[in-house]
């Protein structure tokens, strides 16, 4: 059917994404004790961490270098505690443009050097004020909850797999090229467990996959197959735009600008965008100066030039799979 992909994009626009998607509901993942009278290891070590910071201030006045080094050593030990990165002190490191993951990669000497700097900065800018208001273990939990959005990536890939399962596709169990070529209605996670196999498929099917080169080796998320039709899926979950988000949107729009010329298989590039941002594409109230109209035009142009490719949201992806059946 001519312009089938454009009709599917239009169908997606008519089926808005929900504000709350069950696929992205995170687990409670409580990291502090539910009973304040029975603190867990994280809570105990965070208190010790804060006490050592107070001790550093006292020892700094005395100029006892040996004691100061011992305190920094104690702080290093406290910072090895699981989930301590959600503490007030660790959260403050963003002010110094250092993340907890970056800190963990430093050598022992580098960690100690950094801690001496950041402890003094923390004492100057935060510690006294926090003591005035009162430290509380709930801050650890609040900080953990605030970063729950970072789990959306893996949940998104899981969502794609669940939808594929619903429409009769199964995850390929034996990840080798022979199994992939011989089986029908199967899929692999191309950016994780199936990355090696995906590269073998590209080579075996003589695909160019130029998008990988343009994105510095980035892998798509899922590859599913029906007979000789291969669907390479780039999934993105976005709630709002701005900043780096605009770059990501342009990246997934660019994804459907690619096509493959091979007699071995028929390749479809599929952008699956879910989340509230997709709804902006159907909102007639957006100002002309916004980037949305341009993005919609770019999507339609890409689909027009590449009739085998698709740009869909959740309902659009489901419709695509239902039509394949």
GIUR-V193878 format. One line per field, one symbol per residue. phi: phi as a letter, one per 40 degrees, with the letter a starting at -180 (. if undefined). A space follows every 50 residues. Layout:
BEGIN
phi: ???
END
This chain:
BEGIN
phi: .cfdccccccccccbccccbbdcbcccdfcbbccbdcbccccccccccdc ccccccccccccgccccccccccccdcccccdgccccdccccddccgbcc ccdccccdccccccccccccccccbbdcccccchcaccdcccccccbccc ccddcccccdccccccbgcbcccccbccccccbbfbabcccbcccccdcc cdcccfccfcdcccbfgccccabbbbfbcbbcbbbabbcabgfccccccc ccccdccbabbaccabbbcbcbbbgccdcccbccccccccccdccccccc cccccbccbbbbbccccccdccccc
END
